[in-house]
């Protein structure tokens, strides 16, 4: 399944509201997630607020080249298993 992020907005409490190309929308809460490496920048509310959507990628992006996989975000929002989760269990 191919789905793009078409809108994104930072919310208080390290949350990100997303709307997808199929009309579904929801919130990803980063406050309780382990964010290693470059993803740790998402813990800064000022940095998180700089989100925009790159229409070519169909993904939320931030300065410095940080972007998040729209399919993974979609899975979190709609409660689907994360892509590749089955393969990693074998």
N, CA and C of each residue as an Amber inpcrd file, in Angstrom:
protein
   270
   0.8520000  -1.1790000   0.0000000   0.0000000   0.0000000   0.0000000
   0.8930000   1.2350000   0.0000000   0.5380000   2.1780000  -0.8220000
   1.2830000   3.4210000  -0.8820000   0.4040000   4.5300000  -0.3130000
   0.9160000   5.2370000   0.6520000   0.1740000   6.3400000   1.2540000
   1.1660000   7.4530000   1.5490000   0.7440000   8.6780000   1.2990000
   1.5920000   9.8450000   1.5400000   1.0190000  10.6810000   2.6710000
   1.8940000  11.3860000   3.3530000   1.4650000  12.4200000   4.2860000
   1.2020000  13.6660000   3.4430000   0.0230000  14.2740000   3.6170000
  -0.2940000  15.4830000   2.8520000  -0.3710000  16.7230000   3.7330000
  -0.5100000  16.5350000   5.0450000  -0.4890000  17.6560000   5.9980000
   0.1530000  17.1740000   7.2840000   0.8630000  18.0880000   7.9410000
   1.4810000  17.7730000   9.2340000   1.5210000  19.0460000  10.0690000
   1.2910000  18.8730000  11.3600000   1.3300000  20.0140000  12.2790000
   1.8200000  19.5350000  13.6370000   2.7960000  20.2440000  14.1780000
   3.2850000  19.9450000  15.5230000   2.2460000  20.3910000  16.5390000
   2.0550000  19.5750000  17.5620000   1.1300000  19.8720000  18.6530000
   1.9110000  19.9090000  19.9640000   1.3460000  20.5240000  20.9950000
   2.0180000  20.5140000  22.3060000   2.2490000  19.0890000  22.7970000
   3.2630000  18.9260000  23.6260000   3.5410000  17.6340000  24.2260000
   4.2730000  16.6730000  23.3130000   5.0570000  17.2030000  22.3770000
   5.8400000  16.3860000  21.4390000   4.9630000  15.4430000  20.6210000
   3.8570000  15.9850000  20.1340000   2.9490000  15.2100000  19.2930000
   2.9110000  15.8160000  17.8950000   2.6160000  14.9850000  16.9240000
   2.5610000  15.4050000  15.5350000   1.2500000  14.9160000  14.9310000
   0.4240000  15.8700000  14.4610000  -0.8210000  15.5400000  13.7820000
  -0.5150000  15.3580000  12.3040000  -1.0850000  14.3030000  11.7320000
  -0.8380000  13.9860000  10.3280000  -2.1360000  13.6970000   9.6010000
  -2.2060000  14.1220000   8.3320000  -3.2960000  13.7200000   7.4330000
  -2.6460000  13.0140000   6.2520000  -3.2510000  11.8850000   5.8710000
  -2.7030000  11.0530000   4.8200000  -3.5220000  11.1720000   3.5400000
  -2.9390000  10.7210000   2.4470000  -3.5570000  10.8550000   1.1330000
  -4.8610000  10.0670000   0.9940000  -5.1160000   9.1060000   1.8640000
  -6.3780000   8.3670000   1.8090000  -7.4520000   8.9880000   2.7040000
  -7.1430000  10.1510000   3.3130000  -8.1150000  10.8520000   4.1470000
  -8.0130000  10.5460000   5.6300000  -7.3010000   9.4990000   5.9870000
  -7.1460000   9.1890000   7.4120000  -6.2340000  10.2270000   8.0560000
  -6.4500000  10.4570000   9.3490000  -5.6150000  11.3860000  10.0940000
  -5.4860000  10.9000000  11.5220000  -4.4540000  11.3910000  12.1840000
  -4.2320000  11.0080000  13.5610000  -2.9910000  11.6640000  14.1150000
  -2.6540000  11.2760000  15.3360000  -1.5560000  11.9030000  16.0710000
  -0.5230000  10.8460000  16.4500000   0.7390000  11.1840000  16.2450000
   1.8580000  10.3700000  16.7160000   2.4580000  11.1090000  17.9050000
   2.5850000  10.4120000  19.0160000   3.1210000  10.9910000  20.2490000
   4.5640000  10.5240000  20.4140000   5.5050000  11.4570000  20.2840000
   6.9230000  11.1370000  20.3960000   7.4160000  11.1350000  21.8420000
   6.6040000  11.6060000  22.7770000   7.0760000  11.7970000  24.1510000
   7.5070000  10.4970000  24.8270000   6.8940000   9.3790000  24.4890000
   7.2430000   8.1280000  25.1330000   8.1030000   7.2100000  24.2820000
   8.5440000   7.7000000  23.1300000   9.3230000   6.8650000  22.2270000
  10.8150000   7.0440000  22.4430000  11.5530000   5.9670000  22.2450000
  13.0100000   6.0710000  22.2280000  13.3870000   6.6810000  20.8800000
  14.1130000   7.7700000  20.9150000  14.4960000   8.4540000  19.6880000
  16.0170000   8.5300000  19.6200000  16.6430000   7.5090000  19.0470000
  18.1040000   7.4750000  19.0110000  18.6880000   8.3640000  17.9080000
  19.9420000   8.6930000  18.0650000  20.6820000   9.4080000  17.0250000
  20.0390000  10.7120000  16.6200000  19.9440000  10.9180000  15.3170000
  19.4110000  12.1660000  14.7740000  17.9320000  12.3620000  15.1430000
  17.2120000  11.2820000  15.4040000  15.7990000  11.3980000  15.7810000
  15.6110000  12.0990000  17.1230000  16.6510000  12.1370000  17.9400000
  16.5690000  12.8110000  19.2400000  16.2150000  14.2880000  19.0730000
  16.4950000  14.8500000  17.9070000  16.1460000  16.2580000  17.6600000
  14.6380000  16.4950000  17.7590000  13.8430000  15.4430000  17.5520000
  12.3820000  15.5750000  17.6270000  11.8940000  15.8060000  19.0510000
  12.7530000  15.6420000  20.0400000  12.3780000  15.9280000  21.4360000
  12.3840000  17.4230000  21.7290000  12.9210000  18.2220000  20.8370000
  12.9570000  19.6790000  20.9840000  11.6850000  20.2510000  20.3590000
  10.7710000  20.8060000  21.1770000   9.5160000  21.3280000  20.6320000
   9.7290000  22.3800000  19.5440000  10.7710000  23.1810000  19.6710000
  11.0600000  24.1900000  18.6500000  11.4430000  23.5660000  17.3230000
  12.1930000  22.4850000  17.3920000  12.5770000  21.7790000  16.1640000
  11.3750000  21.0470000  15.5850000  10.6090000  20.3670000  16.4190000
   9.4270000  19.6440000  15.9570000   8.4600000  20.5810000  15.2340000
   8.3520000  21.8130000  15.7240000   7.4350000  22.7980000  15.1420000
   7.8400000  23.2290000  13.7340000   9.0580000  22.9210000  13.3270000
   9.5320000  23.2980000  11.9940000   9.1190000  22.2910000  10.9190000
   8.2490000  21.3670000  11.2610000   7.8110000  20.3420000  10.3230000
   7.1500000  20.9660000   9.1000000   7.3930000  20.3400000   7.9740000
   6.6730000  20.6460000   6.7400000   6.5440000  19.3380000   5.9800000
   5.7110000  19.3270000   4.9620000   5.5360000  18.1190000   4.1540000
   6.2510000  18.3190000   2.8270000   7.1050000  17.3790000   2.4860000
   7.7640000  17.3890000   1.1800000   6.8510000  16.6250000   0.2230000
   6.2740000  17.3180000  -0.7680000   5.3180000  16.6500000  -1.6580000
   5.9430000  15.5570000  -2.5170000   7.2380000  15.6500000  -2.8090000
   7.8930000  14.6060000  -3.5960000   8.0840000  13.3320000  -2.7770000
   8.4300000  13.4880000  -1.5070000   8.6080000  12.3430000  -0.6240000
   7.2870000  11.8450000  -0.0520000   6.3080000  12.7490000   0.0590000
   5.0540000  12.3980000   0.7260000   5.2770000  12.1430000   2.2000000
   6.2210000  12.9050000   2.7800000   6.6450000  12.6360000   4.1500000
   6.8640000  13.9410000   4.9020000   6.7220000  13.9100000   6.2320000
   7.0910000  15.0700000   7.0350000   8.6170000  15.1890000   7.0590000
   9.0850000  16.4240000   6.9310000  10.5220000  16.6900000   6.9070000
  10.8470000  17.8630000   7.8200000  12.1250000  17.9180000   8.2270000
  12.6360000  18.9910000   9.0840000  13.9660000  19.4670000   8.5270000
  14.4350000  20.6080000   8.9900000  15.7460000  21.1020000   8.5490000
  16.8420000  20.0680000   8.8100000  17.8460000  20.0970000   7.9560000
  18.9720000  19.1880000   8.1100000  18.7480000  17.8330000   7.4600000
  17.6530000  17.6910000   6.7090000  17.4160000  16.4510000   5.9870000
  16.7130000  15.3530000   6.7610000  16.1670000  15.6610000   7.9330000
  15.4430000  14.6540000   8.7100000  14.0540000  14.4660000   8.1110000
  13.7030000  13.2160000   7.8280000  12.3480000  12.8910000   7.3750000
  11.9350000  11.5690000   8.0060000  10.6240000  11.3510000   8.0550000
  10.0880000  10.1230000   8.6390000   9.3010000   9.3620000   7.5800000
   9.3850000   8.0520000   7.6270000   8.7380000   7.1700000   6.6620000
   7.2160000   7.2810000   6.7980000   6.5270000   7.6960000   5.7400000
   5.0720000   7.8490000   5.8380000   4.3440000   6.5330000   6.1050000
   4.8690000   5.4150000   5.6150000   4.2070000   4.1300000   5.8410000
   4.2780000   3.7180000   7.3140000   5.4000000   3.9740000   7.9620000
   5.5310000   3.6830000   9.3880000   4.5880000   4.5790000  10.1910000
   4.5450000   5.8650000   9.8560000   3.6440000   6.7890000  10.5480000
   2.1930000   6.3680000  10.3620000   1.8430000   5.9680000   9.1570000
   0.4770000   5.5140000   8.8690000   0.1300000   4.3000000   9.7370000
   1.0540000   3.3600000   9.8190000   0.8150000   2.1640000  10.6340000
   0.5580000   2.5420000  12.0890000   1.3460000   3.4730000  12.6440000
   1.1330000   3.9140000  14.0220000  -0.2380000   4.5530000  14.1820000
  -0.6100000   5.4130000  13.2410000  -1.8680000   6.1550000  13.3620000
  -3.0810000   5.2390000  13.2630000  -3.0600000   4.2890000  12.3350000
  -4.2460000   3.4390000  12.1480000  -4.1790000   2.1240000  12.9120000
  -3.0720000   1.8750000  13.6200000  -2.9640000   0.6730000  14.4400000
  -2.6220000  -0.5920000  13.6750000  -1.9530000  -0.4390000  12.5390000
  -1.5070000  -1.5990000  11.7650000  -0.1440000  -2.0560000  12.2770000
   0.2280000  -3.3130000  12.0000000   1.6030000  -3.7360000  12.3220000
   2.5850000  -2.8900000  11.5190000   3.7220000  -2.6050000  12.1170000
   4.7280000  -1.8110000  11.4340000   5.2840000  -2.5900000  10.2370000
   5.5560000  -1.8870000   9.1290000   6.1130000  -2.5780000   7.9530000
   7.4000000  -3.3030000   8.3340000   7.5150000  -4.5440000   7.8800000
   8.7130000  -5.3350000   8.1520000   8.7070000  -6.0330000   9.5020000
   7.6910000  -5.7920000  10.3240000   7.6620000  -6.3870000  11.6610000
   7.5840000  -7.9110000  11.5910000   6.8190000  -8.4460000  10.6530000
   6.7000000  -9.8950000  10.5060000   8.0270000 -10.5040000  10.0940000
   8.7270000  -9.8560000   9.1450000   9.9980000 -10.4020000   8.6620000
  11.0470000 -10.4230000   9.7680000  11.0080000  -9.4380000  10.6650000
  12.0220000  -9.3720000  11.7160000  11.7910000 -10.4120000  12.8080000
  10.6220000 -11.0290000  12.8510000  10.3090000 -12.0290000  13.8800000
  10.7350000 -13.4370000  13.4540000  11.0950000 -13.6060000  12.1900000
  11.4360000 -14.9410000  11.6750000  12.8280000 -15.3310000  12.0130000
